[in-house]
Amino acid sequence: MTVSTCPIATIETSLDQVWQLLADTASYALWWDAQTCSIAPPGLAHPGQKIYAQSSAFGKRWEVHIIVNSVDATKHQIDLTTELPLGITVHNHIACSALNPTQCRVAFG
């Protein structure tokens, strides 16, 4: 079964600040509900990069693996494949757009 959603949020900060958080895979632990364990190879997000993390729920630690599929810095878009426990795979497309100098919209689908 396939489920498709696309939550959208308006963020009260500049597009550049949001993009810096998305482009720097080492900063992911600041905004997601997981602890980043390793990034191979380290550095800014780029195709083929793998992120290994763990999340906690129900008194257990769960492995989370992410592969960066594509990054388009000019369009402020990143595509990831997230492999979660229980055989769940999520294809994430994150797109950011400026609304004005101090607000941007982030779509996650």
Beta strands, then each sheet from edge to edge (+ up, - down):
strand 1: 8-11
strand 2: 35-40
strand 3: 50-57
strand 4: 60-72
strand 5: 77-84
strand 6: 88-100
strand 7: 103-108
sheet 1: 1+ 7- 6+ 5- 4+ 3- 2+
end
